[in-house]
Amino acid sequence: MQRAKVRRSQATKAAPSRVADLHDAAQFEKLKRKYADRLIVLHTYTTWHAACKELKTFLNHLSTKAQYSHVVFLEADFEKDALNPVVDFVDAAFIPSVSFHHRGNLLEEVRSATPSSAYQALLRHEKATGPLSNGHASTKQQSPGGRWRKAAKIAAAGLGIAAAGLLGYKLYNSRDSESRILQKIERINQQIKAARKGMASGSKRKQRRRRGAPAATNVSTSELQDLYNERQGLEGRLNAIRMVKTPHASGRSADPQVQAYSPLSDSSSDSDEDED
């Protein structure tokens, strides 16, 4: 029972801190050259300041996080003479101090730092000098399989957009062609009415055109039949377009507008003529 407790306590034991305590300026220069492409966080502290102890505990905990494994955490005792060249930019009135270094340059110093202000500054600089920018990407980001899956998702999204655009283009064209066919049927219907009036002009009835009615035209029977055939072909094309757009509507009755232009309805065209 006691062994099991020891094992559980060892499993839940916190990871060791990665904060390195500097001994002299030469060590700091060496670390800056070694980790020039990484973000370096330097905590300048004193042993007697309570705020320094609180910040030290926070940075020790932060250094154990996997997402900050590419960040180098250092700390320097402000009162150690060997570190004077390292902390010469720090004002004693603003201890504790947290400074951020990258490629040998001082990026920012957070004076009178607190865990909150130090963390916010870390987020800003870690984003600019993080794993993707300094070459220390995680295994998941470097995985070729992950890149291929991402590329496949992008390609699939592009194909979906292209298919949607093609469908919209076809629907637009079908709607446009449908309106053109209806206009042609309307013109042929007017020509048929005018032709029938022209053929009936030899009768004894007087032809009195109503306002806006088509003028009578003298055409032969074969020409009139050609108009019927052309209109019938247009009606077939129109029905085919509508069946493609709505296949489930194949059992419905014909469109009322198309019925008005069918040859059977021309028997009533004489209603536009007045008797003697």
C-alpha positions as CSV (number, residue, x, y, z in Angstrom):
1,M,0.0,0.0,0.0
2,Q,2.8,2.4,0.9
3,R,4.7,1.4,-2.3
4,A,1.6,2.3,-4.4
5,K,1.4,5.7,-2.7
6,V,5.1,6.3,-3.4
7,R,4.7,5.4,-7.0
8,R,1.7,7.7,-7.4
9,S,3.6,10.6,-5.7
10,Q,6.5,10.1,-8.1
11,A,4.2,10.0,-11.1
12,T,2.6,13.3,-10.1
13,K,5.8,15.0,-9.1
14,A,6.3,18.3,-10.9
15,A,8.9,18.5,-13.7
16,P,12.2,20.1,-12.7
17,S,12.7,23.8,-13.3
18,R,14.7,24.8,-16.3
19,V,15.7,28.2,-14.9
20,A,19.5,28.5,-14.9
21,D,21.2,30.7,-12.3
22,L,24.1,32.7,-13.8
23,H,27.5,32.8,-12.1
24,D,29.3,35.4,-14.1
25,A,29.1,37.6,-17.3
26,A,31.1,35.1,-19.4
27,Q,28.5,32.4,-18.8
28,F,25.8,34.8,-20.0
29,E,27.7,35.7,-23.2
30,K,28.3,32.0,-23.9
31,L,24.6,31.2,-23.5
32,K,23.6,34.1,-25.7
33,R,25.8,32.8,-28.5
34,K,24.6,29.3,-28.1
35,Y,20.9,30.1,-28.0
36,A,21.0,33.2,-30.3
37,D,18.0,32.0,-32.3
38,R,15.9,31.4,-29.2
39,L,14.1,33.8,-26.8
40,I,16.1,34.3,-23.6
41,V,14.2,35.5,-20.5
42,L,16.5,37.0,-17.8
43,H,15.1,37.5,-14.3
44,T,17.2,39.9,-12.2
45,Y,16.4,39.5,-8.5
46,T,17.6,40.1,-4.9
47,T,17.5,37.4,-2.2
48,W,15.7,39.6,0.3
49,H,12.9,41.0,-1.9
50,A,9.5,39.2,-1.4
51,A,8.3,40.1,-4.9
52,C,11.5,38.5,-6.3
53,K,10.7,35.3,-4.5
54,E,7.1,35.3,-5.9
55,L,8.3,35.9,-9.4
56,K,11.0,33.3,-9.1
57,T,8.5,30.7,-8.2
58,F,6.3,31.7,-11.1
59,L,9.1,31.5,-13.7
60,N,10.2,28.2,-12.3
61,H,6.7,26.8,-12.9
62,L,6.5,28.4,-16.3
63,S,9.7,26.9,-17.5
64,T,8.3,23.4,-17.0
65,K,5.5,23.9,-19.6
66,A,6.0,22.1,-22.9
67,Q,4.8,25.1,-24.9
68,Y,7.8,27.1,-23.7
69,S,10.4,24.4,-24.2
70,H,12.1,26.6,-26.8
71,V,12.5,29.5,-24.4
72,V,15.7,29.8,-22.3
73,F,15.0,31.0,-18.7
74,L,17.9,32.6,-16.8
75,E,18.2,34.4,-13.5
76,A,20.9,36.8,-12.1
77,D,21.5,38.0,-8.6
78,F,21.6,41.8,-8.8
79,E,24.0,42.0,-5.8
80,K,26.6,39.6,-7.2
81,D,29.6,41.6,-8.4
82,A,30.5,39.0,-11.1
83,L,27.2,39.8,-12.8
84,N,27.5,43.6,-12.9
85,P,28.1,43.6,-16.7
86,V,25.0,41.5,-17.2
87,V,22.6,43.6,-15.1
88,D,24.1,47.1,-15.6
89,F,21.0,48.2,-17.4
90,V,18.8,47.3,-14.4
91,D,17.8,50.1,-12.0
92,A,17.9,48.9,-8.3
93,A,14.7,50.9,-7.7
94,F,12.8,48.7,-10.1
95,I,13.7,45.2,-8.8
96,P,12.5,42.6,-9.8
97,S,13.3,43.0,-13.4
98,V,12.5,40.7,-16.3
99,S,14.3,41.3,-19.6
100,F,13.9,39.6,-23.0
101,H,16.8,39.0,-25.3
102,H,17.0,37.6,-28.9
103,R,19.9,37.3,-31.2
104,G,22.1,39.3,-28.8
105,N,19.6,42.2,-28.6
106,L,17.7,43.4,-25.6
107,L,14.0,43.4,-26.8
108,E,12.3,44.7,-23.6
109,E,12.7,45.1,-19.9
110,V,9.8,44.8,-17.6
111,R,10.5,46.9,-14.5
112,S,9.0,46.1,-11.1
113,A,7.8,42.9,-12.7
114,T,4.9,40.9,-11.5
115,P,3.9,37.4,-12.6
116,S,1.1,38.9,-14.7
117,S,3.2,41.6,-16.4
118,A,6.1,39.2,-17.0
119,Y,3.7,36.6,-18.6
120,Q,2.1,39.2,-20.9
121,A,5.5,40.3,-22.1
122,L,6.5,36.7,-22.6
123,L,3.4,36.0,-24.8
124,R,4.3,39.0,-27.0
125,H,7.9,38.1,-27.6
126,E,7.3,34.3,-27.7
127,K,4.8,34.9,-30.6
128,A,7.3,36.9,-32.6
129,T,10.3,34.7,-31.8
130,G,8.5,31.4,-31.3
131,P,9.0,27.9,-32.7
132,L,7.9,28.7,-36.2
133,S,10.1,31.7,-36.6
134,N,13.3,30.3,-35.1
135,G,13.3,26.8,-36.5
136,H,12.4,24.9,-33.3
137,A,9.0,23.7,-34.5
138,S,7.3,20.9,-32.6
139,T,7.2,17.3,-33.9
140,K,3.6,17.7,-34.9
141,Q,4.3,20.9,-37.0
142,Q,7.3,19.2,-38.7
143,S,5.5,16.0,-39.5
144,P,5.2,15.4,-43.2
145,G,1.9,13.5,-42.7
146,G,0.4,16.6,-40.9
147,R,1.4,18.8,-43.8
148,W,-0.1,16.4,-46.3
149,R,-3.4,16.2,-44.4
150,K,-3.5,20.0,-44.2
151,A,-2.8,20.2,-48.0
152,A,-5.5,17.6,-48.6
153,K,-8.1,19.6,-46.6
154,I,-7.2,22.8,-48.5
155,A,-7.5,21.0,-51.8
156,A,-10.9,19.5,-50.8
157,A,-12.2,22.9,-49.7
158,G,-11.0,24.4,-53.1
159,L,-12.8,21.6,-55.0
160,G,-16.0,22.2,-53.0
161,I,-15.9,25.9,-53.8
162,A,-15.2,25.2,-57.5
163,A,-18.1,22.7,-57.6
164,A,-20.5,25.2,-55.9
165,G,-19.4,27.9,-58.4
166,L,-20.0,25.6,-61.4
167,L,-23.4,24.6,-60.1
168,G,-24.3,28.2,-59.7
169,Y,-23.1,29.0,-63.2
170,K,-25.1,26.2,-64.7
171,L,-28.3,27.3,-62.8
172,Y,-27.7,30.9,-64.0
173,N,-27.3,29.8,-67.6
174,S,-30.3,27.5,-67.4
175,R,-32.5,30.3,-66.0
176,D,-31.1,32.7,-68.7
177,S,-31.8,30.2,-71.5
178,E,-35.3,29.5,-70.2
179,S,-36.1,33.2,-70.4
180,R,-34.8,33.4,-73.9
181,I,-36.8,30.4,-75.0
182,L,-40.0,32.0,-73.5
183,Q,-39.3,35.2,-75.4
184,K,-38.9,33.2,-78.7
185,I,-42.1,31.3,-78.0
186,E,-43.9,34.7,-77.4
187,R,-42.6,36.1,-80.7
188,I,-43.6,32.9,-82.7
189,N,-47.1,33.0,-81.1
190,Q,-47.6,36.6,-82.3
191,Q,-46.4,35.6,-85.8
192,I,-48.9,32.7,-85.8
193,K,-51.8,35.0,-84.8
194,A,-50.8,37.5,-87.4
195,A,-50.5,34.7,-90.0
196,R,-53.9,33.3,-89.2
197,K,-55.5,36.8,-89.5
198,G,-53.8,37.2,-92.8
199,M,-55.2,33.9,-94.1
200,A,-58.7,34.8,-92.9
201,S,-58.5,38.3,-94.6
202,G,-60.1,36.8,-97.8
203,S,-63.3,36.0,-95.9
204,K,-66.4,38.3,-95.9
205,R,-65.7,39.5,-92.4
206,K,-64.2,42.9,-91.9
207,Q,-60.8,42.9,-90.2
208,R,-60.7,45.4,-87.4
209,R,-57.5,45.3,-85.4
210,R,-57.7,46.1,-81.7
211,R,-55.2,48.4,-80.3
212,G,-51.9,46.6,-79.7
213,A,-53.0,43.5,-81.7
214,P,-50.4,42.1,-84.2
215,A,-50.8,43.2,-87.8
216,A,-52.2,40.6,-90.3
217,T,-49.5,39.0,-92.5
218,N,-50.1,36.9,-95.6
219,V,-48.2,33.6,-95.2
220,S,-48.6,30.2,-96.8
221,T,-49.8,27.1,-95.1
222,S,-46.3,25.6,-95.2
223,E,-44.8,28.7,-93.5
224,L,-47.5,28.5,-90.8
225,Q,-46.7,24.8,-90.3
226,D,-43.0,25.8,-89.9
227,L,-43.9,28.2,-87.2
228,Y,-45.8,25.5,-85.4
229,N,-42.9,23.1,-85.7
230,E,-40.4,25.7,-84.4
231,R,-42.6,26.5,-81.5
232,Q,-43.0,22.8,-80.6
233,G,-39.2,22.4,-80.6
234,L,-38.8,25.3,-78.3
235,E,-41.4,23.9,-76.0
236,G,-39.5,20.6,-75.9
237,R,-36.3,22.4,-75.0
238,L,-38.0,24.4,-72.3
239,N,-39.5,21.3,-70.7
240,A,-36.2,19.5,-70.8
241,I,-34.5,22.4,-69.0
242,R,-37.1,22.4,-66.3
243,M,-37.0,18.6,-65.8
244,V,-33.2,18.9,-65.3
245,K,-33.7,21.6,-62.7
246,T,-36.5,19.8,-60.9
247,P,-36.4,16.0,-61.8
248,H,-39.2,15.2,-59.3
249,A,-41.6,17.4,-61.2
250,S,-41.7,15.2,-64.3
251,G,-45.1,13.9,-63.4
252,R,-46.6,17.4,-63.1
253,S,-48.7,19.0,-65.7
254,A,-47.1,21.3,-68.3
255,D,-46.3,24.9,-67.4
256,P,-49.4,27.2,-67.8
257,Q,-47.4,29.6,-69.9
258,V,-46.3,26.9,-72.3
259,Q,-49.9,25.6,-72.5
260,A,-50.9,29.1,-73.6
261,Y,-48.6,28.7,-76.6
262,S,-49.5,25.2,-77.6
263,P,-51.0,24.7,-81.1
264,L,-54.3,23.5,-79.6
265,S,-54.9,27.0,-78.1
266,D,-54.7,28.7,-81.5
267,S,-58.2,27.6,-82.3
268,S,-59.4,30.5,-80.1
269,S,-57.2,33.1,-81.9
270,D,-60.2,34.1,-83.9
271,S,-61.7,35.6,-80.8
272,D,-59.6,38.7,-81.4
273,E,-61.5,39.3,-84.6
274,D,-64.9,41.1,-84.7
275,E,-67.7,39.9,-86.9
276,D,-69.4,42.1,-89.5
